[in-house]
Amino acid sequence: MSSLLDSSVLIAALAPDEDRHAESLALLMQAGNVAYAHALLETFSTLTGGRLGIQVDADLADQLLSETILPRVRIIELNGEELLGALRQAKKHGVRGGGVYDFMHLIAARKALATTLYTLNISDFQRLRRDGDPEIRRP
């Protein structure tokens, strides 16, 4: 059984000053985790964009992703057909705007057969959750 880690958990695992750092890092170190490929983009963007109150350069962000994240998670990708199918589902469920990114994490979690999706943004995911989606939990 696997768990999907969203970008908020990946970021918290990498940034010692982030809320839930210790719990997120401990979760990252466990075997059997997956991440939607887009989470790598979100993590890189946050680390280099300064939203944390710190801003790391792109080389350090690359190193953190390459040496800390990638060895510990299996990356789940969605192909074009899967993305379009997911967008059709999103429309049926009333997903709009930026919520589509969180919805895609749920789609990837389902594809990975993950039983749990870990996030620091519980409410964002719970409103998008459908029957058959993984349990939404905080690390």
Residue frames as a rotation matrix with the C-alpha (Angstrom) as fourth column:
MET 1
0.586 0.811 0.000 0.00
0.811 -0.586 0.000 0.00
0.000 0.000 -1.000 0.00
SER 2
-0.514 -0.792 0.329 1.31
0.803 -0.579 -0.142 3.41
0.303 0.191 0.934 -0.88
SER 3
0.348 0.525 -0.777 0.70
0.683 -0.710 -0.174 6.97
-0.642 -0.470 -0.605 0.18
LEU 4
0.198 -0.244 0.949 0.79
0.792 -0.531 -0.302 10.01
0.577 0.812 0.088 -2.08
LEU 5
-0.125 -0.323 -0.938 2.63
0.772 -0.626 0.113 13.05
-0.624 -0.710 0.328 -0.73
ASP 6
0.761 0.372 0.532 1.52
0.627 -0.629 -0.459 16.39
0.164 0.683 -0.712 -2.13
SER 7
0.075 -0.812 0.579 3.87
0.448 -0.491 -0.747 19.31
0.891 0.316 0.327 -2.59
SER 8
0.525 0.125 0.842 2.98
-0.565 -0.689 0.454 20.88
0.637 -0.714 -0.291 0.77
VAL 9
0.956 -0.197 0.216 4.40
-0.034 0.658 0.752 17.79
-0.290 -0.727 0.622 2.50
LEU 10
0.488 -0.822 0.294 7.47
0.825 0.325 -0.461 17.69
0.284 0.468 0.837 0.26
ILE 11
0.185 -0.379 0.907 8.17
0.013 -0.922 -0.388 21.37
0.983 0.084 -0.165 0.96
ALA 12
0.742 0.146 0.654 7.67
-0.620 -0.220 0.753 20.95
0.254 -0.965 -0.073 4.71
ALA 13
0.896 -0.443 0.035 10.03
0.407 0.850 0.334 17.96
-0.178 -0.285 0.942 4.67
LEU 14
0.221 -0.849 0.480 12.74
0.827 -0.098 -0.554 20.10
0.517 0.520 0.680 3.03
ALA 15
-0.125 -0.191 0.974 12.27
-0.074 -0.977 -0.201 23.34
0.989 -0.097 0.108 5.00
PRO 16
-0.601 -0.218 -0.769 13.08
0.639 0.447 -0.626 23.07
0.480 -0.868 -0.129 8.73
ASP 17
-0.971 0.215 -0.105 11.09
-0.105 -0.778 -0.620 26.21
-0.215 -0.591 0.778 9.58
GLU 18
-0.512 0.822 -0.251 7.89
-0.495 -0.043 0.868 24.92
0.702 0.568 0.429 7.97
ASP 19
0.006 0.660 0.752 4.91
-0.968 0.194 -0.162 23.78
-0.252 -0.726 0.639 10.01
ARG 20
0.816 0.379 0.436 4.92
-0.356 0.924 -0.137 19.97
-0.455 -0.044 0.889 10.40
HIS 21
0.245 -0.817 -0.522 8.55
-0.921 -0.029 -0.387 19.68
0.301 0.576 -0.760 9.23
ALA 22
-0.593 -0.562 0.576 9.46
-0.744 0.657 -0.125 16.77
-0.308 -0.503 -0.808 11.52
GLU 23
0.062 0.718 0.693 6.31
-0.175 0.691 -0.701 14.82
-0.983 -0.078 0.169 10.69
SER 24
0.846 0.262 -0.464 6.66
-0.462 -0.075 -0.884 15.47
-0.266 0.962 0.058 6.96
LEU 25
-0.032 -0.946 -0.323 10.32
-0.968 0.110 -0.226 14.47
0.250 0.306 -0.919 6.91
ALA 26
-0.551 -0.111 0.827 9.56
-0.511 0.829 -0.229 11.28
-0.660 -0.549 -0.513 8.86
LEU 27
0.501 0.813 0.297 6.81
-0.146 0.418 -0.897 10.46
-0.853 0.406 0.328 6.37
LEU 28
0.654 -0.326 -0.682 9.11
-0.753 -0.199 -0.627 11.12
0.068 0.924 -0.375 3.40
MET 29
-0.387 -0.912 0.131 11.65
-0.922 0.384 -0.049 8.70
-0.006 -0.140 -0.990 4.86
GLN 30
-0.022 0.457 0.889 9.12
-0.358 0.827 -0.434 5.86
-0.933 -0.328 0.145 4.93
ALA 31
-0.941 -0.296 0.164 9.04
0.005 0.472 0.882 3.38
-0.338 0.831 -0.442 2.08
GLY 32
-0.485 0.767 0.420 6.15
0.843 0.537 -0.008 3.13
-0.232 0.350 -0.907 -0.37
ASN 33
0.045 0.502 -0.864 5.44
0.184 -0.854 -0.487 6.80
-0.982 -0.137 -0.131 -1.04
VAL 34
-0.179 -0.029 0.983 4.46
0.984 -0.006 0.179 8.25
0.001 1.000 0.030 -4.38
ALA 35
-0.269 0.144 -0.952 4.14
0.127 -0.975 -0.183 11.80
-0.955 -0.171 0.244 -5.70
TYR 36
0.735 0.509 0.447 2.36
0.569 -0.105 -0.816 13.21
-0.369 0.854 -0.367 -8.71
ALA 37
-0.082 -0.854 0.514 4.97
0.989 -0.131 -0.061 14.60
0.119 0.504 0.856 -11.14
HIS 38
0.310 0.275 0.910 3.42
0.335 -0.927 0.166 18.07
0.890 0.254 -0.379 -10.88
ALA 39
0.958 0.036 -0.284 4.37
0.285 -0.193 0.939 18.13
-0.021 -0.981 -0.195 -7.17
LEU 40
0.047 -0.999 -0.021 8.01
0.943 0.037 0.331 18.42
-0.330 -0.035 0.943 -8.22
LEU 41
-0.291 -0.077 0.954 7.17
0.636 -0.760 0.133 21.57
0.715 0.645 0.270 -10.19
GLU 42
0.697 0.632 0.339 5.19
0.132 -0.578 0.805 23.02
0.705 -0.516 -0.487 -7.28
THR 43
0.745 -0.483 -0.460 8.01
0.593 0.162 0.789 22.24
-0.306 -0.861 0.407 -4.86
PHE 44
-0.291 -0.876 0.384 10.65
0.957 -0.262 0.128 23.80
-0.011 0.405 0.914 -7.11
SER 45
-0.016 0.382 0.924 8.46
0.436 -0.829 0.350 26.86
0.900 0.409 -0.153 -7.65
THR 46
0.910 0.415 -0.009 7.90
0.169 -0.350 0.921 27.37
0.380 -0.840 -0.389 -3.93
LEU 47
0.487 -0.795 -0.362 11.54
0.765 0.188 0.616 26.84
-0.422 -0.577 0.699 -2.97
THR 48
-0.495 -0.762 0.418 12.84
0.868 -0.414 0.274 29.25
-0.036 0.498 0.866 -5.61
GLY 49
-0.045 0.605 0.795 9.99
0.587 -0.628 0.512 31.75
0.809 0.489 -0.327 -5.47
GLY 50
-0.831 -0.426 0.358 10.43
-0.004 -0.638 -0.770 33.00
0.557 -0.641 0.529 -1.92
ARG 51
0.138 0.979 0.150 6.95
-0.288 -0.105 0.952 32.16
0.948 -0.174 0.267 -0.64
LEU 52
0.420 -0.017 -0.907 8.47
0.693 0.651 0.309 30.49
0.586 -0.759 0.286 2.42
GLY 53
0.982 -0.185 -0.027 10.18
-0.128 -0.773 0.622 33.66
-0.136 -0.607 -0.783 3.52
ILE 54
-0.048 -0.993 0.109 13.39
-0.177 0.116 0.977 32.16
-0.983 0.027 -0.181 2.21
GLN 55
0.869 0.247 -0.429 14.45
-0.456 0.059 -0.888 31.78
-0.194 0.967 0.164 -1.36
VAL 56
0.153 -0.829 0.537 16.90
0.080 0.552 0.830 29.14
-0.985 -0.084 0.151 -2.52
ASP 57
-0.261 -0.289 -0.921 18.65
-0.856 -0.373 0.359 29.24
-0.447 0.882 -0.150 -5.85
ALA 58
0.594 0.602 -0.535 17.65
-0.799 0.517 -0.306 26.86
0.092 0.609 0.788 -8.61
ASP 59
-0.167 -0.736 -0.656 20.77
-0.492 0.638 -0.592 24.71
0.854 0.224 -0.469 -8.19
LEU 60
-0.887 -0.120 0.446 20.00
-0.461 0.303 -0.834 24.04
-0.035 -0.945 -0.324 -4.52
ALA 61
0.076 0.985 0.156 16.34
-0.850 0.145 -0.506 23.35
-0.521 -0.095 0.849 -5.31
ASP 62
0.441 -0.006 -0.897 17.46
-0.707 0.614 -0.352 20.88
0.553 0.790 0.266 -7.98
GLN 63
-0.616 -0.756 -0.222 19.83
-0.405 0.546 -0.733 19.23
0.676 -0.362 -0.642 -5.52
LEU 64
-0.644 0.442 0.625 17.10
-0.645 0.126 -0.754 18.91
-0.412 -0.888 0.204 -2.87
LEU 65
0.466 0.851 -0.241 14.70
-0.842 0.343 -0.416 17.36
-0.271 0.397 0.877 -5.37
SER 66
0.327 -0.412 -0.851 17.35
-0.615 0.591 -0.522 15.06
0.718 0.693 -0.060 -6.87
GLU 67
-0.592 -0.754 -0.285 18.97
-0.240 0.503 -0.831 13.88
0.769 -0.423 -0.478 -3.65
THR 68
-0.898 0.255 0.359 16.19
-0.360 0.044 -0.932 14.04
-0.253 -0.966 0.052 -1.09
ILE 69
0.009 1.000 -0.030 12.85
-0.794 -0.011 -0.608 13.63
-0.608 0.029 0.793 -2.87
LEU 70
0.282 0.192 -0.940 13.43
-0.907 0.374 -0.195 11.45
0.314 0.907 0.279 -5.96
PRO 71
-0.685 -0.562 -0.463 15.23
-0.411 0.824 -0.390 8.61
0.601 -0.077 -0.796 -4.17
ARG 72
-0.954 0.251 0.161 12.31
-0.069 0.340 -0.938 8.28
-0.290 -0.906 -0.307 -1.74
VAL 73
-0.001 0.998 -0.056 9.18
-0.356 -0.053 -0.933 8.54
-0.935 0.019 0.355 -3.86
ARG 74
-0.569 -0.005 0.822 7.89
0.706 0.510 0.492 6.88
-0.422 0.860 -0.286 -7.00
ILE 75
-0.727 0.256 -0.637 6.73
-0.377 -0.924 0.058 9.53
-0.573 0.282 0.769 -9.46
ILE 76
-0.175 0.783 0.597 3.26
0.719 0.516 -0.466 9.12
-0.673 0.348 -0.653 -10.97
GLU 77
-0.899 -0.095 -0.427 2.58
-0.212 -0.758 0.616 10.75
-0.382 0.645 0.662 -14.32
LEU 78
0.179 0.955 0.238 -0.66
0.232 0.194 -0.953 11.27
-0.956 0.226 -0.187 -16.19
ASN 79
-0.730 -0.403 0.552 -0.57
0.603 0.000 0.798 11.03
-0.321 0.915 0.243 -19.97
GLY 80
-0.944 0.318 -0.090 -2.58
-0.324 -0.842 0.431 13.30
0.062 0.436 0.898 -22.25
GLU 81
-0.341 0.857 -0.386 -5.58
-0.012 0.407 0.913 10.99
0.940 0.316 -0.129 -22.41
GLU 82
-0.203 0.209 -0.957 -5.62
0.925 0.362 -0.117 10.61
0.322 -0.908 -0.267 -18.62
LEU 83
-0.880 -0.161 -0.448 -5.39
0.328 -0.887 -0.324 14.37
-0.345 -0.432 0.833 -18.15
LEU 84
-0.770 0.636 -0.042 -8.29
-0.457 -0.504 0.733 15.05
0.445 0.584 0.679 -20.50
GLY 85
-0.136 0.716 -0.685 -10.36
0.385 0.675 0.629 12.36
0.913 -0.179 -0.367 -18.82
ALA 86
-0.429 -0.105 -0.897 -9.56
0.902 -0.095 -0.420 13.89
-0.041 -0.990 0.135 -15.43
LEU 87
-0.986 0.084 -0.144 -10.55
-0.090 -0.995 0.037 17.34
-0.140 0.049 0.989 -16.68
ARG 88
-0.419 0.889 -0.186 -13.90
-0.217 0.101 0.971 15.92
0.882 0.447 0.150 -17.78
GLN 89
-0.033 0.355 -0.934 -14.35
0.825 0.538 0.176 14.46
0.565 -0.765 -0.311 -14.30
ALA 90
-0.794 -0.325 -0.514 -13.32
0.570 -0.691 -0.444 17.78
-0.211 -0.646 0.734 -12.76
LYS 91
-0.836 0.530 0.143 -16.01
-0.349 -0.714 0.607 19.55
0.423 0.458 0.782 -14.75
LYS 92
-0.060 0.853 -0.518 -18.65
0.161 0.520 0.839 17.08
0.985 -0.033 -0.169 -13.53
HIS 93
0.057 -0.002 -0.998 -17.56
0.965 0.255 0.054 17.65
0.254 -0.967 0.017 -9.93
GLY 94
0.891 0.414 0.185 -17.57
0.379 -0.904 0.197 21.44
0.249 -0.105 -0.963 -10.23
VAL 95
0.203 -0.900 -0.385 -13.81
0.753 -0.108 0.649 21.83
-0.626 -0.421 0.656 -9.93
ARG 96
0.881 0.104 0.461 -12.73
0.387 -0.720 -0.576 25.25
0.272 0.687 -0.674 -11.12
GLY 97
0.750 -0.583 0.313 -9.60
-0.575 -0.808 -0.126 27.38
0.327 -0.086 -0.941 -11.30
GLY 98
-0.201 -0.974 0.108 -6.58
-0.864 0.124 -0.487 26.33
0.461 -0.191 -0.867 -9.29
GLY 99
0.203 0.370 0.907 -8.55
-0.788 0.611 -0.072 23.51
-0.581 -0.700 0.416 -7.63
VAL 100
0.885 0.130 -0.448 -7.81
-0.420 0.638 -0.645 21.47
0.202 0.759 0.619 -10.74
TYR 101
-0.072 -0.985 -0.156 -4.20
-0.651 0.165 -0.741 21.03
0.756 0.048 -0.653 -9.59
ASP 102
-0.511 -0.033 0.859 -5.28
-0.801 0.381 -0.462 19.45
-0.312 -0.924 -0.221 -6.30
PHE 103
0.590 0.796 0.137 -7.84
-0.646 0.567 -0.510 17.35
-0.484 0.212 0.849 -8.17
MET 104
0.569 -0.439 -0.695 -5.05
-0.551 0.424 -0.719 15.98
0.611 0.792 -0.001 -10.38
HIS 105
-0.571 -0.721 0.393 -3.14
-0.773 0.311 -0.553 14.88
0.276 -0.619 -0.735 -7.28
LEU 106
-0.055 0.647 0.760 -6.22
-0.675 0.537 -0.506 12.84
-0.736 -0.541 0.407 -6.35
ILE 107
0.833 0.318 -0.453 -6.37
-0.553 0.464 -0.691 11.38
-0.010 0.827 0.563 -9.85
ALA 108
0.029 -0.920 -0.391 -2.68
-0.644 0.283 -0.711 10.43
0.765 0.272 -0.584 -9.61
ALA 109
-0.541 -0.177 0.822 -3.20
-0.816 0.348 -0.462 8.95
-0.204 -0.921 -0.333 -6.14
ARG 110
0.483 0.790 0.377 -6.00
-0.588 0.612 -0.529 6.78
-0.649 0.034 0.760 -7.48
LYS 111
0.699 -0.298 -0.650 -3.81
-0.547 0.363 -0.755 5.70
0.460 0.883 0.091 -10.42
ALA 112
-0.353 -0.935 0.025 -1.05
-0.660 0.230 -0.716 4.74
0.663 -0.269 -0.698 -7.96
LEU 113
0.254 0.580 -0.774 -3.57
0.257 0.731 0.632 2.80
0.932 -0.360 0.037 -5.84
ALA 114
-0.799 -0.537 0.270 -2.58
-0.052 -0.386 -0.921 4.99
0.599 -0.750 0.280 -2.89
THR 115
-0.107 0.756 -0.645 -4.63
0.854 0.403 0.330 4.45
0.510 -0.516 -0.689 0.23
THR 116
0.436 0.159 -0.886 -3.75
0.710 -0.666 0.230 7.84
-0.553 -0.729 -0.404 1.74
LEU 117
0.228 -0.388 0.893 -3.02
0.597 -0.669 -0.443 11.29
0.769 0.634 0.079 0.35
TYR 118
0.117 -0.291 -0.949 -0.92
0.930 -0.304 0.208 13.35
-0.350 -0.907 0.235 2.76
THR 119
-0.050 -0.064 0.997 -1.22
0.557 -0.830 -0.026 17.12
0.829 0.554 0.078 2.62
LEU 120
-0.809 -0.150 -0.569 -1.02
0.559 -0.495 -0.665 20.16
-0.182 -0.856 0.484 4.88
ASN 121
-0.802 0.562 -0.202 -4.05
-0.596 -0.772 0.220 21.55
-0.033 0.297 0.954 3.03
ILE 122
-0.841 0.450 0.302 -6.73
0.311 0.857 -0.412 19.12
-0.444 -0.252 -0.860 4.23
SER 123
-0.003 0.953 -0.303 -9.76
0.087 -0.302 -0.949 21.25
-0.996 -0.029 -0.082 3.35
ASP 124
-0.200 -0.129 -0.971 -8.56
-0.876 -0.421 0.236 21.87
-0.439 0.898 -0.029 -0.21
PHE 125
-0.864 -0.235 -0.446 -8.56
-0.433 0.800 0.416 18.14
0.259 0.552 -0.792 -0.88
GLN 126
-0.789 0.591 0.165 -11.55
0.296 0.602 -0.741 17.04
-0.538 -0.536 -0.650 1.17
ARG 127
0.012 0.843 -0.538 -13.91
-0.385 -0.493 -0.780 19.19
-0.923 0.217 0.319 -0.87
LEU 128
-0.068 -0.131 -0.989 -12.61
-0.998 0.014 0.067 17.49
0.005 0.991 -0.132 -4.05
ARG 129
-0.849 -0.376 0.372 -12.57
-0.429 0.900 -0.071 13.93
-0.308 -0.220 -0.926 -2.74
ARG 130
0.029 0.830 -0.557 -14.83
-0.912 0.250 0.325 11.37
0.409 0.498 0.765 -4.43
ASP 131
0.718 0.244 0.652 -15.87
-0.497 0.835 0.234 7.88
-0.487 -0.492 0.721 -3.42
GLY 132
0.888 -0.412 0.205 -12.93
0.460 0.779 -0.426 5.59
0.016 0.472 0.881 -4.05
ASP 133
0.423 -0.775 0.470 -10.29
-0.240 -0.596 -0.766 8.29
0.874 0.211 -0.437 -3.57
PRO 134
-0.299 -0.610 -0.733 -7.67
0.598 0.479 -0.642 7.79
0.744 -0.631 0.222 -0.85
GLU 135
0.604 0.380 -0.701 -8.13
0.797 -0.315 0.515 9.03
-0.025 -0.870 -0.493 2.68
ILE 136
0.297 -0.478 0.827 -6.92
0.129 -0.838 -0.530 12.63
0.946 0.265 -0.187 3.11
ARG 137
0.745 -0.108 -0.658 -4.60
0.666 0.147 0.731 13.08
0.017 -0.983 0.181 6.10
ARG 138
0.732 -0.581 0.356 -2.09
-0.556 -0.811 -0.181 15.50
0.393 -0.066 -0.917 7.58
PRO 139
0.027 -0.791 -0.612 1.38
0.109 0.611 -0.784 14.13
0.994 -0.045 0.103 8.41
